[in-house]
Amino acid sequence: MSFRRLPLLAFLAAGLTSAVSAAPVAFDEVRAIFEGKCLECHNPDKTKGKLLMTTREAFLKGGESGHALIGVAAEQSELVKRLVLPKDHDDIMPPKGGPLPAAEIDVIRRWVAEGAAWPAGVVLAAKDKAKEEAKAELARKLTTLEKLEIFPESVTLETKRDFHRIVVFATFKDATTRDVTAYADLKVADDKVAAFDGYSVHAVADAGKTEVVASLGGRTARIPVAVKEGHKDRAVSFRQDVMPVFLRANCNSGGCHGAARGKDGFRLSLFGMDPDGDYVRLTRELIGRRINLAIPEESTLVEKAIGAVPHSGNKLYDADSQYNKTILEWIANGAKDDAPGVAKVTGIEVFPKQIVLEGKDATQQITVRATYSDGTDRDVTKLALFMSNNDPVAKVDKDGVVRSGDRGAAFMLARFDVFSVTAQAIVIPKGLVYERPKVAEVNYIDKAVNERLHRLRIVPSETCTDEEFVRRVYIDVIGLYPKPAELSAFLEDKRPDKRKQLVETLLQRKEFTELWVMKWAELLQIRSGINAGNNAPPFYKNALLYYNWLADEIGKNRPINQIVVDLLSANGGTVSVPAVNYYQSELDRLKLSENVAQVFMGMRIQCAQCHNHPFDRWTMNDYYGFNAFFAQIGRKNTDDPQEVIVFNSKGGESQHFLTKKNVKPKFLGGEEPDLKPGDDRRRVMAEWMASPRNPYFARNIANLVWAHFLGVGVVDPVDDVRVSNPPSNPELLDELAAKLTEYNYDVRRLVRDITASAAYQRSSKTNASNADDKLNFARAQVRRVRAEVLLDAISQITETPNKFQGLPLGARAVQIADGAVSNYFLTTFGRSKRESVASTEVKTDPNLSQALHLMNGDAVNDRIRRGQVVEKMIAAGKKDDEIVTELFLRVFGRQPRDAERKSVAAAVAADPASRQIVLEDAFWALMNSKEFYFNH
Amino acid sequence: MKLHRNCEGNHPDVLSALSRRDFMHIGMIGTLGLSLPNMLRLKALEMPKVESFNAMADSVIHIYLPGGMAQHESWDPKPFASPDYRGPYTPIKTSIPGEYVGEKFVNIAKIMNKLTVVRSMTHGEAAHERGTHNMFTGYRPSPAIKFPSYGSVISHEQGSRNNLPPYVVVPSQSIPEQGTGYMSSAFGPFALGSDPADKGFAVRDLLAPKDVTTQRFERRRSMLAAVDEHFRATEKSDAIGAMDSFQQAAYGLVSSAKAREAFDLSKESDKLRDEYGRNTAGQRFLLARRLVEAGVRMVSVTFGGWDHHSNIKGAFDGQAPQFDQAFARLITDLQDRGMLKRTLVLVSSEFGRTPKINGTNGRDHWPRVFSVAMAGGGVKEGYIHGASDALGGEPDRDAVGPEDLAKTMYRVLGINAEKRIMSEGGRPIDIVNGGRVMTDWLA
């Protein structure tokens, strides 16, 4: 019984001090102790022991061990009992840093004895050190407060169940933002209409209007609140309430019950795409077990999820969570299916959409609101799935709290129902000394790029030198290395706009066209099956005709939209109308429609073939609707085995994989066109595709061009446009697309703008602020030169002509028509085989064979000898130094540095007898240098 | 809902997603032990932790017989079936009492007591490239994603040893499924580029050109260092770093006689080369042994064409003896050198062939049941797993899928195939989805 006696002793000790002060205890004294010592755990976020101490009502209700107060007998109260336990007792309060000083215990004991008065309406909040410091820090920051906002911008409360979480959002003069919900003075203007419950507002009256008001730092923000039918309840709906729980708890993910075969005998449709089927499986399989209408708590659906019985997916949520309550309530109401016409989700929105966090570990709550087809809306923050595309920069937890990490930009994706939306988070270092630098702004590109860099507090690199520029622009615009004469002509040019003039000259060269013909030939998969012999399609002849057609069209400078319309609506024979070969590159209709979306819109819709896209907007309806445009391709053979005629067969439909119903043609992300039977669906699609009606086309082409010049797309990879892979600079992409449309899809004009921009002309040298950045165009990216251009450069520099199948001696690798024609060098350095439309077909990743081939292979060694470049220079009587200079100009496009001259000179001096060989070794060394095969 | 032909729906869950950009950074590390300035991005890889395994083997020789080798004529003869099922051969007894192999497996019959033979492999893909995909990745082909081969996963997970590339294909990458799938090509195979069976076989670019002496090579190297210095010092990028490392690896290969010798068959005695067989199978298998001996982790060897729709006897008579001799000698050679315990040898094919001989005296594609053989590297000696039915048409018991085989192979190397790797588009993907570690096979 010693256990019982000890507290009594302590109580007696406390009782002694109590005699001293006779005045009644002021609530503020108690409040200070509660807020300082108890609320850290007994707050709405933690509610340890299920005891909440924020309000009188909650406190009186008590917790797990019963009521905290029993009458006025202090020593009987759980509250006091716990305080006076011995220090090492398991149940002592507070558990850390306890027991409380005797004086504080006495205050509480007396307060209880005096009736535990708690003035009405007083709400306590935890006070901890970190928070106090944060508050003080915020107070300092508040002097630069620019704007105070409340999100969402307005609230409509439709039923008793409806609620909306409120976020108070501060923007400061330095453009940083902060979640100040916990610090603002936040209240509902008329608490008879609506009231707060934590940070969520819910209806009190049946109908009415009021406002949510937040004030902080001398500023006030208010949003309207409207209550409609606030006293009416609404039944739990299978589609609106139960299905979202499955998505949120990952029940229907691909690794669990969403797998095509289900998991452990239970299957749900992947990401809930088939609620009808899910309803049947839940209610008609294993009757009485999966759902137990008599005892809802004993349904396996309930028991598995709360971990009451063993579950391969472990416990998913607590028994007293809202998720479980929803499921239980639905079952208790008879597990009914929804009436036909139940409101569907029409869209979702996140708040706030743009946040700028300062320093590590800053947090921001984001909320998600869904709108329904009946005009209502709901807060679905607790039902949405959150995901960051860049965890090191900003993470987001399952409740939508964003937490900052390293400097950079990230997108927070929220997914609910079939919708995905993003909020952008920028993280900048705390206390950064930054002043917006004066950066050249040549055109609209720089405006967008510089604005973005400013927001990220990144200082761009300086402008590249003329030497760097001329080499870069030659490689990028025409795919050739500048010859020493071209180099010096540019360097000696005194015109102030010589960079622009140079680009102008280059744009008129045929090599510019050839480079883009090659790039389009990759996207259009121009290749033959030549390696398998020439007796099976695709035939070499067809590939050649197809390529020549493309080269001709681009050579005429025909706008790309017109070429695309001709291509996609082509009908005729593969020999007589070469453009129809596009339809021979892929005979599978599903794959064909995927390819078209990927090449011309930059979108990968493959996922939606079997299920709604998990990170994007595409549903199966979109997929099969787009596929329907390709449902009526007819093909017939001719006498010539190499000629197949493609025509509009006027019959055939696209069948939805799940519903098995025919889906009407619908533009991807657009409307359903009005079609009459027999209309050429491909023509209708083609005319929409390459027109301003399709916003993705211009964006995609603009992005392709941009990525070619900057090394990384605004959306990157360029063929992976999706909600969860947003553009790094949306304004820039919008501008580029708008300009391309305005230029009537003339790529040349866009190239002019890009090459003129300061963004393109930056040096690749980094500074402290942009060293880690690759996506915001603060510096030039160092890029390995692509296989064809590199081989052409080797050929030019060593004066050894190339020979490729079907092309005359001395032709360039860029000019090869057929993707199947290659050689060891091109294959090893990653030339596209054009076997798929993926942008990854062109590889610039290094590998061991490349290093070995440059070092020992014939591409460099043999060509140096064969081309006799050094030999001829020696024969012409050039001095060592002249030769070295010339080699540097040829290979690196710059003068040698002193150390480099000396090193070569020393090597010649060491073995003067073999001067030519040593100089050729220097030539070899230059061509094995990264400076040679990287564009910088 | 009927299963879609292309979609098992076994997609991993999508929650712990990362950006592809992070993946690209990480992707460059590993193959050759690269150290990159952006190593800190590694912390981005917060994938769920998985249990780690002790390796039972250091390397794998994967012998692949393209075309689909008939089970009846090889590992799983049916001596008691009627002639139109049994086929043209008379099965022979092996060193495991009561077990038979095809007539042409004379040498293999003697070493059968060193092997684990799985006679109940099964999958549902009857097209060559789809079956091949199954047997090189452990995954069914998917329209949305390309899966990496065993070798690329091993490169990604374990990196290189002794200056040698971790993953080598012999003789060259003839099968797209030997590639890197969704991974960076930095994890791709190093291809010999020529056939070990050719006269004067030499791996391309491995040796400095004839007129470049050691002294000259050193001069080139020092000049290269001098002219490359400025660029290396001023430009920073992962690609430059990776290329630098490949260049170092190339130097390692070119200047380390030992590493280079791994590719040099002439270092083998004529006697042993004869015993392996002076033919495609013999010399390829012998080179594979040299490579793993020197430190290559995965050698993927292909041999022959086994798509015997007609005249299966003639075709088998031509190829099977080569395979028999070379494979049996490989196993005894590995054993003689004490390497068998730490080297897994795996023999597979995309599928088996129809139980009944067809109208042209051949057999057609049959993925329902076929056989796979293994030796060394922690698998049992003289063990037969599962069985096909009396006609060799369906698994009779203990059916095994490609995912089981893949998972077990990774397990032997100490790789937990439940680990996830980030693919393009930020989708984390299990090394092997589902499947079992076949503990029955392990010694």
Interface residues (C-beta under 8 A of the other chain):
Chain A: N250 S253 G254 G255 C256 G258 A259 A260 R261 S269 L270 D274 G277 L385 M387 N389 N390 D391 P392 L590 K591 E594 R604 Q606 C607 Q609 C610 H611 P614 F615 F657 L658 D716 P717 D720 R722 S724 N725 S764 K765 T766 A771 D772 K774 L775 Q781 V782 R783 R784 Y824 G830 T840 K843 T844 D845 P846 N847 L848 S849 Q850 A851 L852 H853 M855 N856 G857 N861 D862 P896 R897 A899 E900 S903 V904 A907 D911 I917 V918 D921 A922 W924 A925 L926 N928 S929 K930 E931 F934 H936
Chain B: M1 L3 H4 N6 C7 E8 G9 N10 H11 P12 D13 V14 L15 A17 L18 S19 R20 R21 D22 L32 N38 R41 K43 A44 E46 P143 A144 P165 S184 S185 A186 G188 F190 A191 G193 R204 D205 L206 L207 A208 P209 V212 R216 R219 R220 S222 M223 L224 A226 V227 D228 E229 H230 F231 R232 T234 E235 K236 S237 A239 I240 A242 M243 D244 F246 Q247 A249 A250 Y251 L253 V254 E424 G425 G426
